[in-house]
Amino acid sequence: NIINVIKNIDLEYIVLETDSPYLTPEPYRKYKNESMYIPLISKKISEIKEVGEELVMNTTTESAYRIFDF
């Protein structure tokens, strides 16, 4: 399941996005996914990986810059 994937993948390989319009985080599952939910996704990943939220946000942002060559 997705939680096991998150637990077992290095944080450097995770990018936060909202391209899955109907895979919205709880408690907004019935609504269309929006960028404003990124902090909720980050918080859940930090809980799953047992690391700080700031680390998740910084690392995933750096990964996005690297992948998309910003």
Buried (B, 14 or more C-beta within 10 A) or exposed (E): EEEEEBEEEEBEEBBBEBEEEEEBBEEEEEEEBEEEBBBBBBBBBBEBBEEEBEBBBEBBBEBBEEEEEE
